[in-house]
Amino acid sequence: MMKKLNAWLQVHSKSWVHFRSVPLRHIAVLMIAAGLLFSILGPLGDLIVTKGAMPYLAVLAIMLYAGLNAAAWILVIARGSGPAVFSLIVAQIFEGAFNRNFFLWMSHAFRLSDAQPGKGVIFAAIVILIAISLSYSLFILYIRIEGLESLRMRNELKLAHGIQKTLVPPFTFHSERFEVYGISYPSDKVGGDLVDALRLPNGDVVAYLADIAGHGLQAGILMGMLKAAVRTALLEAEEREPSRTIPVLLDRLNTVLPEVKEPQMYATLAGFRLCEDGSVFYALAASPPIVHWQASQHRASHKNDPQLPLGLLPVPNFDGHSLDALAGDLLVAASDGILEATNELGEEYGIERLKELITVNANDALPEMAGKILASARAFGSQLDDQTILIVRCLRLRELQAFADE
């Protein structure tokens, strides 16, 4: 029950935020349309209660009051605050008494006389017809305006999705000692996850998985900027001690990101430098643990490093580590969209399930293994965040020969 309530609140909170972002000129059209629609309460009350005998001026006054009340609710929902909502709720409580006293005051002040029943019914019917017709026309206008805006946004998202596929395509990468595979599936049209690999001039490979907090267009824009910043920062990586490549990269990103992002946004990153001599160095910035499957022992372990994320706080120096990776070993980094997939019992997919799946499928081709990981996480719980995988295999001699033959 609580899960259904939370899901309902998430959907309606998003709708509320969207409604608050609608331009006020569009809200004005909706306010008038709603006001006209609810204004028919005046003539309807006349027909039901007095059979068309209510004075014409009183009918129009009630129409005006009901219409303004409906328009006020639209305005408060779109732009108002808690006190404004509370004031309108209180006004509804006293609405009946107000209407009666207002009608008595008008009758006395203007010496109103009852309408003739036949003519009063005709008057009420005509007023209802006019109000509903105008209201319908304005609702159609509002839907058309918002529909055009929605179409524009869909086109922009489609373009952004194309850019996303260009920036983060699935890839398979081979060096003399390593095979690298990466793939990312955004939860929206545009995601904030990034997986990438590039070869340094000396033959070493740098591979990394980064995750921008959140998802959607804003995260996607920052992700593109991050990719450009990483590749720029790695231009001189060959000249640096291999063990310092990823830590220095994290230092530079942590310096640059605060200037180009919203204050609440940040990035996590897991990066490897894969050297031609077979050595491996890695560093993590608030990233989920990386899995190391050891072929010689046929078991998986995980490495964690509780360093701060990128772009939130000034950090003096990020640390890095070496990794004893032998021929046949696997290194796997998965984003929290996989590890934090949650089932109906509130259980997360977690690192242990990932380790078990890798152990069972360690000899699979890397794209096939990645597909099994994604399918397993999605079967466990629905995708709520971007899901990204980076897999590195240390090649055996026969695999090196096979790639050389290709």
Protein Blocks (a to p, Z undefined) as FASTA:
>chain_A
ZZmmmmmmmmmmmmmmmmmmpcfklmmmmmmmmmmmmmmmmmmmmmmmnnopacfklmmm
mmmmmmmmmmmmmmmmmmmcfklmmmmmmmmmmmmmmmmmmmmmmmmmnopacddfklmm
mmmmmmmmmmmmmmmmmmmmmmmmmmmmmmmmmmmmmmmmmmmmmmmccdddddfkbccd
dddddfblbdcbdcdddddfkopacddddddehedjklmmmmmmmmmmmmmmmmmmmmpc
fklmmmmmmmmmmmmmmmmccfkbccddddddddfkopacdddehiacdddddfklopac
ddddddddehkaccfbacdddddddehiacddddfklmmoccfkopafbjmlmmmmmmmm
mmpcfklmmmmmmmmmmmmpccfbdcdddddddddfklmmmmmmZZ
